[in-house]
Amino acid sequence: MIRKMSLQMANVKKTSTAYNTAGQFFALGKYTALVASILFSISAHGSDSPFGEDWPSGPGSMETGGLCGACHSLALVKQQGLSRKSWDETLTWMVEEQGMPDLDPDMRNLILDYLSEHFNPESRHRD
């Protein structure tokens, strides 16, 4: 199952470098399919999270894990401890410089809510 998800994430990464609006829409469609397949896998296998036991659950967990994990290790996300403003600037940089698909406002806010709740400056000092 993990290998299959890795291949699906790699496929999303390849399509996320689209250069036009139609291509970006296609990439987001692939992303949506990835999240749906992850959710199906969780329900079928009874796993808490395909992103590891230390990946916090909650609204936006699957979408954030799927989007971020499509291009880089989630360890990179977990170690950041950024403010919401800094996460927003990071997402903008990834869209403009790294080829991440532009997110619709609702999805962007969901991901920013998740990141700023779970990976903020205060969370770096827990444990």
The first five atom37 places (N, CA, C, CB, O) and aatype in JSON, in Angstrom:
{
  "aatype": [12, 9, 1, 11, 12, 15, 10, 5, 12, 0, 2, 19, 11, 11, 16, 15, 16, 0, 18, 2, 16, 0, 7, 5, 13, 13, 0, 10, 7, 11, 18, 16, 0, 10, 19, 0, 15, 9, 10, 13, 15, 9, 15, 0, 8, 7, 15, 3, 15, 14, 13, 7, 6, 3, 17, 14, 15, 7, 14, 7, 15, 12, 6, 16, 7, 7, 10, 4, 7, 0, 4, 8, 15, 10, 0, 10, 19, 11, 5, 5, 7, 10, 15, 1, 11, 15, 17, 3, 6, 16, 10, 16, 17, 12, 19, 6, 6, 5, 7, 12, 14, 3, 10, 3, 14, 3, 12, 1, 2, 10, 9, 10, 3, 18, 10, 15, 6, 8, 13, 2, 14, 6, 15, 1, 8, 1, 3],
  "atom_mask": [
    [1, 1, 1, 1, 1],
    [1, 1, 1, 1, 1],
    [1, 1, 1, 1, 1],
    [1, 1, 1, 1, 1],
    [1, 1, 1, 1, 1],
    [1, 1, 1, 1, 1],
    [1, 1, 1, 1, 1],
    [1, 1, 1, 1, 1],
    [1, 1, 1, 1, 1],
    [1, 1, 1, 1, 1],
    [1, 1, 1, 1, 1],
    [1, 1, 1, 1, 1],
    [1, 1, 1, 1, 1],
    [1, 1, 1, 1, 1],
    [1, 1, 1, 1, 1],
    [1, 1, 1, 1, 1],
    [1, 1, 1, 1, 1],
    [1, 1, 1, 1, 1],
    [1, 1, 1, 1, 1],
    [1, 1, 1, 1, 1],
    [1, 1, 1, 1, 1],
    [1, 1, 1, 1, 1],
    [1, 1, 1, 0, 1],
    [1, 1, 1, 1, 1],
    [1, 1, 1, 1, 1],
    [1, 1, 1, 1, 1],
    [1, 1, 1, 1, 1],
    [1, 1, 1, 1, 1],
    [1, 1, 1, 0, 1],
    [1, 1, 1, 1, 1],
    [1, 1, 1, 1, 1],
    [1, 1, 1, 1, 1],
    [1, 1, 1, 1, 1],
    [1, 1, 1, 1, 1],
    [1, 1, 1, 1, 1],
    [1, 1, 1, 1, 1],
    [1, 1, 1, 1, 1],
    [1, 1, 1, 1, 1],
    [1, 1, 1, 1, 1],
    [1, 1, 1, 1, 1],
    [1, 1, 1, 1, 1],
    [1, 1, 1, 1, 1],
    [1, 1, 1, 1, 1],
    [1, 1, 1, 1, 1],
    [1, 1, 1, 1, 1],
    [1, 1, 1, 0, 1],
    [1, 1, 1, 1, 1],
    [1, 1, 1, 1, 1],
    [1, 1, 1, 1, 1],
    [1, 1, 1, 1, 1],
    [1, 1, 1, 1, 1],
    [1, 1, 1, 0, 1],
    [1, 1, 1, 1, 1],
    [1, 1, 1, 1, 1],
    [1, 1, 1, 1, 1],
    [1, 1, 1, 1, 1],
    [1, 1, 1, 1, 1],
    [1, 1, 1, 0, 1],
    [1, 1, 1, 1, 1],
    [1, 1, 1, 0, 1],
    [1, 1, 1, 1, 1],
    [1, 1, 1, 1, 1],
    [1, 1, 1, 1, 1],
    [1, 1, 1, 1, 1],
    [1, 1, 1, 0, 1],
    [1, 1, 1, 0, 1],
    [1, 1, 1, 1, 1],
    [1, 1, 1, 1, 1],
    [1, 1, 1, 0, 1],
    [1, 1, 1, 1, 1],
    [1, 1, 1, 1, 1],
    [1, 1, 1, 1, 1],
    [1, 1, 1, 1, 1],
    [1, 1, 1, 1, 1],
    [1, 1, 1, 1, 1],
    [1, 1, 1, 1, 1],
    [1, 1, 1, 1, 1],
    [1, 1, 1, 1, 1],
    [1, 1, 1, 1, 1],
    [1, 1, 1, 1, 1],
    [1, 1, 1, 0, 1],
    [1, 1, 1, 1, 1],
    [1, 1, 1, 1, 1],
    [1, 1, 1, 1, 1],
    [1, 1, 1, 1, 1],
    [1, 1, 1, 1, 1],
    [1, 1, 1, 1, 1],
    [1, 1, 1, 1, 1],
    [1, 1, 1, 1, 1],
    [1, 1, 1, 1, 1],
    [1, 1, 1, 1, 1],
    [1, 1, 1, 1, 1],
    [1, 1, 1, 1, 1],
    [1, 1, 1, 1, 1],
    [1, 1, 1, 1, 1],
    [1, 1, 1, 1, 1],
    [1, 1, 1, 1, 1],
    [1, 1, 1, 1, 1],
    [1, 1, 1, 0, 1],
    [1, 1, 1, 1, 1],
    [1, 1, 1, 1, 1],
    [1, 1, 1, 1, 1],
    [1, 1, 1, 1, 1],
    [1, 1, 1, 1, 1],
    [1, 1, 1, 1, 1],
    [1, 1, 1, 1, 1],
    [1, 1, 1, 1, 1],
    [1, 1, 1, 1, 1],
    [1, 1, 1, 1, 1],
    [1, 1, 1, 1, 1],
    [1, 1, 1, 1, 1],
    [1, 1, 1, 1, 1],
    [1, 1, 1, 1, 1],
    [1, 1, 1, 1, 1],
    [1, 1, 1, 1, 1],
    [1, 1, 1, 1, 1],
    [1, 1, 1, 1, 1],
    [1, 1, 1, 1, 1],
    [1, 1, 1, 1, 1],
    [1, 1, 1, 1, 1],
    [1, 1, 1, 1, 1],
    [1, 1, 1, 1, 1],
    [1, 1, 1, 1, 1],
    [1, 1, 1, 1, 1],
    [1, 1, 1, 1, 1],
    [1, 1, 1, 1, 1],
    [1, 1, 1, 1, 1]
  ],
  "atom_positions": [
    [[0.83, -1.19, 0.0], [0.0, 0.0, 0.0], [0.88, 1.26, 0.0], [-0.94, -0.01, 1.21], [0.59, 2.2, -0.74]],
    [[1.94, 1.3, 0.81], [2.81, 2.47, 0.88], [3.46, 2.72, -0.47], [3.89, 2.29, 1.97], [3.54, 3.87, -0.92]],
    [[3.93, 1.66, -1.14], [4.56, 1.83, -2.46], [3.56, 2.41, -3.44], [5.11, 0.47, -2.99], [3.9, 3.29, -4.23]],
    [[2.3, 1.92, -3.4], [1.28, 2.41, -4.3], [1.02, 3.9, -4.05], [-0.03, 1.6, -4.13], [0.88, 4.68, -4.99]],
    [[0.96, 4.31, -2.77], [0.74, 5.71, -2.45], [1.93, 6.55, -2.91], [0.51, 5.89, -0.94], [1.75, 7.67, -3.4]],
    [[3.16, 6.03, -2.76], [4.34, 6.76, -3.2], [4.29, 7.0, -4.7], [5.61, 6.0, -2.82], [4.64, 8.08, -5.18]],
    [[3.86, 5.98, -5.45], [3.76, 6.13, -6.89], [2.69, 7.16, -7.24], [3.43, 4.79, -7.55], [2.88, 7.96, -8.16]],
    [[1.56, 7.13, -6.51], [0.52, 8.11, -6.76], [1.02, 9.51, -6.44], [-0.74, 7.79, -5.94], [0.73, 10.46, -7.17]],
    [[1.75, 9.67, -5.35], [2.28, 10.98, -4.98], [3.29, 11.46, -6.02], [2.93, 10.93, -3.59], [3.32, 12.64, -6.35]],
    [[4.12, 10.55, -6.53], [5.08, 10.91, -7.56], [4.34, 11.39, -8.81], [6.01, 9.71, -7.9], [4.77, 12.33, -9.47]],
    [[3.23, 10.74, -9.13], [2.44, 11.14, -10.28], [1.89, 12.55, -10.07], [1.29, 10.14, -10.51], [1.87, 13.34, -11.01]],
    [[1.45, 12.86, -8.86], [0.96, 14.21, -8.58], [2.09, 15.21, -8.74], [0.36, 14.29, -7.16], [1.9, 16.28, -9.31]],
    [[3.27, 14.86, -8.24], [4.41, 15.77, -8.34], [4.72, 16.07, -9.81], [5.65, 15.17, -7.65], [4.99, 17.21, -10.16]],
    [[4.68, 15.06, -10.65], [4.98, 15.27, -12.06], [3.96, 16.21, -12.7], [5.0, 13.93, -12.81], [4.33, 17.05, -13.53]],
    [[2.69, 16.09, -12.34], [1.68, 16.93, -12.97], [1.62, 18.31, -12.35], [0.33, 16.28, -12.88], [1.05, 19.22, -12.95]],
    [[2.2, 18.5, -11.16], [2.09, 19.79, -10.5], [2.99, 20.85, -11.12], [2.42, 19.65, -9.04], [2.93, 22.02, -10.72]],
    [[3.81, 20.48, -12.08], [4.68, 21.46, -12.72], [4.06, 22.03, -13.99], [6.03, 20.84, -13.03], [4.78, 22.51, -14.87]],
    [[2.75, 21.97, -14.09], [2.05, 22.5, -15.26], [2.29, 24.0, -15.38], [0.54, 22.19, -15.19], [2.47, 24.69, -14.37]],
    [[2.28, 24.5, -16.6], [2.61, 25.9, -16.84], [1.4, 26.77, -17.16], [3.59, 26.0, -17.94], [1.55, 27.98, -17.34]],
    [[0.23, 26.19, -17.25], [-0.93, 27.01, -17.56], [-2.1, 26.63, -16.67], [-1.31, 26.86, -19.03], [-2.05, 25.62, -15.96]],
    [[-3.13, 27.43, -16.71], [-4.29, 27.22, -15.84], [-4.91, 25.85, -16.07], [-5.32, 28.32, -16.06], [-5.28, 25.17, -15.12]],
    [[-5.03, 25.46, -17.31], [-5.63, 24.14, -17.6], [-4.78, 23.04, -16.99], [-5.78, 23.92, -19.12], [-5.31, 22.08, -16.43]],
    [[-3.47, 23.16, -17.1], [-2.57, 22.17, -16.52], [-2.65, 22.15, -15.01], [0.0, 0.0, 0.0], [-2.62, 21.07, -14.41]],
    [[-2.76, 23.31, -14.39], [-2.87, 23.36, -12.94], [-4.19, 22.75, -12.48], [-2.75, 24.8, -12.45], [-4.23, 22.05, -11.46]],
    [[-5.25, 23.0, -13.22], [-6.53, 22.38, -12.87], [-6.42, 20.87, -12.93], [-7.65, 22.87, -13.8], [-6.94, 20.17, -12.07]],
    [[-5.73, 20.38, -13.96], [-5.52, 18.94, -14.08], [-4.74, 18.4, -12.89], [-4.78, 18.61, -15.39], [-5.06, 17.35, -12.34]],
    [[-3.7, 19.15, -12.49], [-2.89, 18.73, -11.35], [-3.74, 18.67, -10.08], [-1.7, 19.68, -11.15], [-3.61, 17.73, -9.29]],
    [[-4.6, 19.64, -9.88], [-5.46, 19.62, -8.71], [-6.43, 18.45, -8.77], [-6.23, 20.94, -8.59], [-6.78, 17.88, -7.74]],
    [[-6.86, 18.09, -9.98], [-7.71, 16.92, -10.13], [-6.98, 15.66, -9.7], [0.0, 0.0, 0.0], [-7.56, 14.79, -9.05]],
    [[-5.71, 15.55, -10.06], [-4.89, 14.42, -9.64], [-4.74, 14.43, -8.12], [-3.5, 14.46, -10.32], [-4.8, 13.38, -7.48]],
    [[-4.55, 15.61, -7.55], [-4.41, 15.73, -6.1], [-5.68, 15.24, -5.41], [-4.1, 17.19, -5.71], [-5.62, 14.53, -4.41]],
    [[-6.84, 15.64, -5.94], [-8.11, 15.21, -5.36], [-8.24, 13.69, -5.42], [-9.28, 15.88, -6.09], [-8.71, 13.07, -4.47]],
    [[-7.83, 13.1, -6.52], [-7.87, 11.64, -6.65], [-6.94, 10.98, -5.63], [-7.49, 11.21, -8.07], [-7.26, 9.94, -5.07]],
    [[-5.78, 11.59, -5.4], [-4.84, 11.05, -4.43], [-5.45, 11.05, -3.03], [-3.53, 11.86, -4.43], [-5.4, 10.05, -2.33]],
    [[-6.03, 12.18, -2.63], [-6.64, 12.27, -1.3], [-7.77, 11.25, -1.17], [-7.17, 13.69, -1.04], [-7.89, 10.6, -0.13]],
    [[-8.58, 11.1, -2.21], [-9.66, 10.12, -2.17], [-9.11, 8.71, -2.01], [-10.52, 10.22, -3.43], [-9.68, 7.91, -1.27]],
    [[-8.03, 8.39, -2.7], [-7.46, 7.04, -2.58], [-6.87, 6.81, -1.19], [-6.39, 6.81, -3.66], [-6.92, 5.7, -0.67]],
    [[-6.3, 7.85, -0.6], [-5.76, 7.73, 0.76], [-6.89, 7.48, 1.74], [-4.97, 9.0, 1.15], [-6.8, 6.6, 2.59]],
    [[-7.97, 8.25, 1.62], [-9.11, 8.07, 2.52], [-9.7, 6.67, 2.38], [-10.18, 9.12, 2.24], [-10.07, 6.06, 3.38]],
    [[-9.79, 6.18, 1.16], [-10.29, 4.82, 0.95], [-9.36, 3.8, 1.59], [-10.45, 4.54, -0.55], [-9.82, 2.85, 2.22]],
    [[-8.05, 3.99, 1.43], [-7.08, 3.07, 2.01], [-7.18, 3.03, 3.52], [-5.68, 3.46, 1.61], [-7.08, 1.97, 4.12]],
    [[-7.39, 4.19, 4.13], [-7.51, 4.24, 5.59], [-8.73, 3.47, 6.04], [-7.59, 5.7, 6.08], [-8.66, 2.66, 6.97]],
    [[-9.87, 3.7, 5.38], [-11.09, 3.01, 5.8], [-10.99, 1.51, 5.53], [-12.3, 3.59, 5.07], [-11.53, 0.71, 6.29]],
    [[-10.3, 1.12, 4.48], [-10.18, -0.29, 4.14], [-9.2, -1.03, 5.05], [-9.76, -0.45, 2.7], [-9.37, -2.21, 5.32]],
    [[-8.16, -0.33, 5.53], [-7.12, -0.98, 6.3], [-7.14, -0.63, 7.78], [-5.8, -0.63, 5.74], [-6.36, -1.18, 8.55]],
    [[-8.04, 0.27, 8.2], [-8.17, 0.6, 9.6], [-7.01, 1.4, 10.17], [0.0, 0.0, 0.0], [-6.89, 1.48, 11.4]],
    [[-6.16, 1.97, 9.35], [-5.02, 2.74, 9.82], [-5.48, 4.12, 10.25], [-3.95, 2.84, 8.73], [-6.43, 4.67, 9.69]],
    [[-4.79, 4.7, 11.24], [-5.13, 6.05, 11.68], [-4.69, 7.1, 10.67], [-4.5, 6.33, 13.03], [-5.44, 8.02, 10.37]],
    [[-3.49, 6.97, 10.15], [-2.98, 7.94, 9.2], [-1.94, 7.3, 8.29], [-2.38, 9.16, 9.93], [-1.07, 6.57, 8.77]],
    [[-2.03, 7.55, 7.01], [-1.0, 7.04, 6.1], [0.3, 7.85, 6.21], [-1.51, 7.07, 4.65], [1.3, 7.5, 5.59]],
    [[0.27, 8.93, 7.0], [1.43, 9.81, 7.1], [2.24, 9.57, 8.38], [0.98, 11.25, 7.06], [3.16, 10.33, 8.68]],
    [[1.91, 8.54, 9.12], [2.65, 8.21, 10.33], [1.87, 8.56, 11.58], [0.0, 0.0, 0.0], [0.98, 9.42, 11.57]],
    [[2.22, 7.89, 12.65], [1.49, 8.09, 13.9], [1.71, 9.47, 14.5], [1.89, 7.05, 14.89], [0.9, 9.93, 15.3]],
    [[2.8, 10.14, 14.13], [3.06, 11.47, 14.68], [2.49, 12.6, 13.83], [4.55, 11.66, 14.84], [2.72, 13.77, 14.11]],
    [[1.73, 12.25, 12.78], [1.07, 13.26, 11.96], [-0.28, 13.55, 12.62], [0.89, 12.79, 10.46], [-1.13, 12.66, 12.69]],
    [[-0.5, 14.79, 13.11], [-1.72, 15.09, 13.86], [-2.99, 14.92, 13.02], [-1.66, 16.5, 14.38], [-3.02, 15.26, 11.84]],
    [[-4.01, 14.37, 13.65], [-5.3, 14.24, 12.97], [-6.06, 15.55, 13.11], [-6.12, 13.06, 13.55], [-5.67, 16.44, 13.87]],
    [[-7.14, 15.67, 12.37], [-7.97, 16.86, 12.44], [-8.3, 17.38, 11.07], [0.0, 0.0, 0.0], [-7.81, 16.87, 10.06]],
    [[-9.14, 18.41, 11.03], [-9.52, 18.99, 9.73], [-8.28, 19.46, 8.97], [-10.5, 20.17, 9.93], [-7.45, 20.21, 9.49]],
    [[-8.17, 19.0, 7.72], [-7.06, 19.38, 6.87], [-5.88, 18.43, 6.92], [0.0, 0.0, 0.0], [-4.92, 18.61, 6.17]],
    [[-5.93, 17.44, 7.8], [-4.8, 16.51, 7.95], [-4.49, 15.77, 6.65], [-5.1, 15.5, 9.06], [-3.34, 15.75, 6.21]],
    [[-5.48, 15.18, 6.05], [-5.26, 14.4, 4.82], [-4.86, 15.29, 3.66], [-6.53, 13.61, 4.46], [-3.95, 14.96, 2.89]],
    [[-5.53, 16.43, 3.52], [-5.23, 17.33, 2.41], [-3.8, 17.87, 2.53], [-6.24, 18.48, 2.37], [-3.07, 17.94, 1.55]],
    [[-3.42, 18.26, 3.75], [-2.08, 18.81, 3.97], [-1.01, 17.74, 3.77], [-1.97, 19.41, 5.37], [-0.01, 17.98, 3.1]],
    [[-1.23, 16.57, 4.36], [-0.28, 15.49, 4.19], [-0.12, 15.08, 2.74], [0.0, 0.0, 0.0], [0.99, 14.82, 2.28]],
    [[-1.23, 15.02, 2.02], [-1.18, 14.64, 0.6], [-0.47, 15.68, -0.24], [0.0, 0.0, 0.0], [0.34, 15.34, -1.11]],
    [[-0.77, 16.96, 0.0], [-0.14, 18.02, -0.79], [1.35, 18.13, -0.48], [-0.83, 19.36, -0.51], [2.17, 18.14, -1.4]],
    [[1.69, 18.22, 0.8], [3.1, 18.42, 1.18], [3.93, 17.17, 0.87], [3.2, 18.76, 2.68], [5.05, 17.26, 0.36]],
    [[3.37, 16.0, 1.19], [4.1, 14.75, 1.0], [4.28, 14.36, -0.46], [0.0, 0.0, 0.0], [5.07, 13.46, -0.77]],
    [[3.56, 15.02, -1.36], [3.72, 14.72, -2.79], [5.08, 15.18, -3.31], [2.61, 15.37, -3.59], [5.56, 14.68, -4.32]],
    [[5.69, 16.15, -2.62], [6.95, 16.72, -3.11], [8.13, 16.56, -2.17], [6.76, 18.17, -3.39], [9.28, 16.54, -2.61]],
    [[7.88, 16.43, -0.88], [8.99, 16.34, 0.07], [8.55, 15.58, 1.32], [9.51, 17.74, 0.45], [7.37, 15.32, 1.52]],
    [[9.52, 15.25, 2.13], [9.26, 14.54, 3.38], [8.41, 15.38, 4.31], [10.58, 14.15, 4.06], [8.58, 16.6, 4.39]],
    [[7.49, 14.74, 5.01], [6.69, 15.45, 5.99], [7.5, 15.85, 7.22], [5.5, 14.6, 6.41], [7.07, 16.7, 8.0]],
    [[8.67, 15.25, 7.38], [9.57, 15.67, 8.46], [9.95, 17.14, 8.28], [10.84, 14.78, 8.49], [10.13, 17.86, 9.26]],
    [[10.07, 17.58, 7.05], [10.38, 18.97, 6.76], [9.26, 19.88, 7.27], [10.58, 19.17, 5.25], [9.53, 20.95, 7.81]],
    [[8.03, 19.46, 7.1], [6.88, 20.24, 7.58], [6.86, 20.26, 9.11], [5.55, 19.65, 7.03], [6.69, 21.31, 9.72]],
    [[7.05, 19.09, 9.71], [6.92, 18.96, 11.17], [7.98, 19.74, 11.93], [7.01, 17.51, 11.56], [7.75, 20.11, 13.08]],
    [[9.12, 20.01, 11.32], [10.19, 20.7, 12.04], [10.12, 22.22, 11.9], [11.52, 20.22, 11.54], [10.91, 22.92, 12.55]],
    [[9.22, 22.75, 11.1], [9.24, 24.18, 10.79], [8.8, 25.09, 11.95], [8.36, 24.44, 9.62], [9.56, 25.97, 12.34]],
    [[7.62, 24.89, 12.49], [7.14, 25.77, 13.56], [6.96, 27.21, 13.1], [0.0, 0.0, 0.0], [7.55, 28.12, 13.68]],
    [[6.15, 27.42, 12.07], [5.95, 28.75, 11.5], [4.61, 29.35, 11.92], [6.03, 28.69, 9.97], [3.68, 28.64, 12.29]],
    [[4.54, 30.67, 11.86], [3.27, 31.37, 12.08], [2.39, 31.17, 10.84], [3.51, 32.9, 12.37], [2.87, 30.72, 9.8]],
    [[1.11, 31.49, 10.97], [0.21, 31.39, 9.83], [0.71, 32.26, 8.68], [-1.22, 31.8, 10.23], [0.69, 31.84, 7.52]],
    [[1.17, 33.47, 8.99], [1.67, 34.38, 7.95], [2.88, 33.75, 7.24], [2.06, 35.74, 8.57], [2.98, 33.82, 6.01]],
    [[3.78, 33.16, 8.0], [4.96, 32.53, 7.39], [4.58, 31.3, 6.57], [5.97, 32.13, 8.46], [5.16, 31.07, 5.51]],
    [[3.6, 30.51, 7.04], [3.12, 29.38, 6.24], [2.51, 29.89, 4.94], [2.08, 28.54, 7.03], [2.74, 29.3, 3.88]],
    [[1.73, 30.97, 5.0], [1.12, 31.53, 3.81], [2.19, 31.99, 2.82], [0.19, 32.71, 4.18], [2.07, 31.73, 1.62]],
    [[3.22, 32.65, 3.31], [4.32, 33.08, 2.45], [5.06, 31.88, 1.86], [5.31, 33.95, 3.24], [5.5, 31.92, 0.71]],
    [[5.18, 30.81, 2.63], [5.84, 29.59, 2.14], [5.03, 28.96, 1.02], [6.04, 28.58, 3.29], [5.6, 28.53, 0.01]],
    [[3.71, 28.89, 1.18], [2.86, 28.33, 0.12], [2.96, 29.18, -1.15], [1.38, 28.25, 0.59], [3.05, 28.65, -2.25]],
    [[2.96, 30.5, -0.98], [3.1, 31.39, -2.15], [4.43, 31.13, -2.85], [3.0, 32.87, -1.73], [4.47, 31.03, -4.08]],
    [[5.5, 31.01, -2.08], [6.82, 30.73, -2.66], [6.81, 29.39, -3.41], [7.89, 30.71, -1.56], [7.38, 29.29, -4.5]],
    [[6.17, 28.37, -2.83], [6.14, 27.06, -3.49], [5.37, 27.12, -4.8], [5.52, 26.02, -2.56], [5.75, 26.45, -5.77]],
    [[4.3, 27.89, -4.85], [3.55, 28.05, -6.1], [4.39, 28.8, -7.13], [2.21, 28.79, -5.84], [4.5, 28.38, -8.28]],
    [[4.97, 29.91, -6.72], [5.7, 30.77, -7.65], [7.05, 30.21, -8.09], [5.91, 32.11, -7.03], [7.47, 30.4, -9.23]],
    [[7.74, 29.51, -7.19], [9.11, 29.09, -7.47], [9.32, 27.58, -7.63], [9.99, 29.58, -6.4], [10.29, 27.15, -8.25]],
    [[8.41, 26.8, -7.08], [8.62, 25.35, -7.04], [7.62, 24.55, -7.87], [8.58, 24.87, -5.63], [7.71, 23.33, -7.93]],
    [[6.67, 25.22, -8.5], [5.73, 24.52, -9.37], [4.56, 23.86, -8.67], [0.0, 0.0, 0.0], [3.87, 23.04, -9.27]],
    [[4.33, 24.21, -7.4], [3.15, 23.66, -6.71], [1.91, 24.25, -7.35], [3.2, 23.96, -5.17], [1.89, 25.44, -7.67]],
    [[0.86, 23.46, -7.52], [-0.37, 24.01, -8.11], [-0.98, 25.05, -7.18], [-1.38, 22.89, -8.39], [-0.94, 24.91, -5.96]],
    [[-1.54, 26.1, -7.77], [-2.22, 27.13, -6.99], [-3.5, 26.53, -6.42], [-2.53, 28.4, -7.86], [-4.25, 25.88, -7.15]],
    [[-3.74, 26.72, -5.15], [-4.9, 26.15, -4.49], [-6.07, 27.12, -4.51], [-4.55, 25.76, -3.06], [-5.87, 28.34, -4.46]],
    [[-7.29, 26.59, -4.58], [-8.44, 27.49, -4.45], [-8.47, 28.02, -3.01], [-9.79, 26.74, -4.82], [-7.9, 27.39, -2.12]],
    [[-9.1, 29.15, -2.78], [-9.05, 29.79, -1.46], [-9.51, 28.91, -0.31], [-9.88, 31.01, -1.49], [-8.91, 28.95, 0.77]],
    [[-10.56, 28.12, -0.5], [-11.04, 27.25, 0.58], [-10.0, 26.19, 0.95], [-12.35, 26.57, 0.18], [-9.76, 25.94, 2.13]],
    [[-9.38, 25.57, -0.05], [-8.37, 24.55, 0.21], [-7.14, 25.19, 0.85], [-7.98, 23.82, -1.1], [-6.56, 24.63, 1.78]],
    [[-6.75, 26.33, 0.35], [-5.58, 27.02, 0.92], [-5.82, 27.35, 2.4], [-5.28, 28.32, 0.13], [-4.94, 27.16, 3.23]],
    [[-7.01, 27.85, 2.72], [-7.33, 28.18, 4.12], [-7.37, 26.94, 5.0], [-8.66, 28.91, 4.2], [-6.91, 26.98, 6.14]],
    [[-7.9, 25.85, 4.48], [-7.93, 24.59, 5.23], [-6.51, 24.15, 5.57], [-8.67, 23.49, 4.43], [-6.22, 23.77, 6.7]],
    [[-5.63, 24.2, 4.58], [-4.24, 23.79, 4.78], [-3.51, 24.77, 5.71], [-3.51, 23.7, 3.43], [-2.75, 24.34, 6.58]],
    [[-3.74, 26.05, 5.54], [-3.12, 27.04, 6.43], [-3.62, 26.88, 7.87], [-3.41, 28.47, 5.93], [-2.85, 27.01, 8.82]],
    [[-4.92, 26.61, 8.03], [-5.46, 26.37, 9.38], [-4.76, 25.18, 10.03], [-7.0, 26.12, 9.32], [-4.36, 25.24, 11.2]],
    [[-4.61, 24.1, 9.26], [-3.98, 22.89, 9.79], [-2.51, 23.15, 10.15], [-4.08, 21.74, 8.76], [-2.07, 22.83, 11.25]],
    [[-1.77, 23.73, 9.22], [-0.35, 23.98, 9.46], [-0.13, 24.91, 10.65], [0.3, 24.57, 8.2], [0.74, 24.66, 11.49]],
    [[-0.91, 25.99, 10.71], [-0.7, 26.97, 11.78], [-1.18, 26.44, 13.14], [-1.41, 28.26, 11.45], [-0.7, 26.91, 14.17]],
    [[-2.09, 25.5, 13.15], [-2.52, 24.9, 14.41], [-1.51, 23.87, 14.92], [-3.89, 24.24, 14.25], [-1.22, 23.83, 16.12]],
    [[-0.98, 23.06, 14.04], [-0.15, 21.93, 14.46], [1.35, 22.16, 14.35], [-0.5, 20.73, 13.66], [2.13, 21.5, 15.05]],
    [[1.78, 23.08, 13.5], [3.21, 23.3, 13.27], [3.52, 24.79, 13.37], [3.64, 22.74, 11.88], [3.97, 25.42, 12.41]],
    [[3.29, 25.33, 14.55], [3.47, 26.75, 14.82], [4.69, 26.96, 15.73], [2.2, 27.35, 15.47], [5.27, 25.98, 16.2]],
    [[5.07, 28.21, 16.0], [6.26, 28.43, 16.85], [6.16, 27.77, 18.23], [6.47, 29.92, 17.03], [7.16, 27.28, 18.75]],
    [[4.98, 27.74, 18.81], [4.81, 27.12, 20.13], [4.94, 25.6, 20.08], [3.45, 27.5, 20.71], [5.4, 24.98, 21.04]],
    [[4.54, 25.0, 18.97], [4.6, 23.53, 18.87], [6.03, 23.03, 18.82], [3.85, 23.06, 17.63], [6.28, 21.86, 19.12]],
    [[6.96, 23.87, 18.45], [8.38, 23.47, 18.41], [8.93, 23.26, 19.8], [9.21, 24.52, 17.69], [9.93, 22.57, 19.97]],
    [[8.28, 23.83, 20.81], [8.78, 23.74, 22.18], [8.05, 22.69, 23.0], [8.67, 25.08, 22.86], [8.31, 22.54, 24.2]],
    [[7.13, 21.95, 22.37], [6.43, 20.88, 23.08], [7.3, 19.64, 23.14], [5.08, 20.55, 22.39], [8.24, 19.5, 22.36]],
    [[6.98, 18.77, 24.05], [7.66, 17.49, 24.27], [8.84, 17.63, 25.15], [8.09, 16.88, 22.99], [9.52, 16.64, 25.43]]
  ]
}
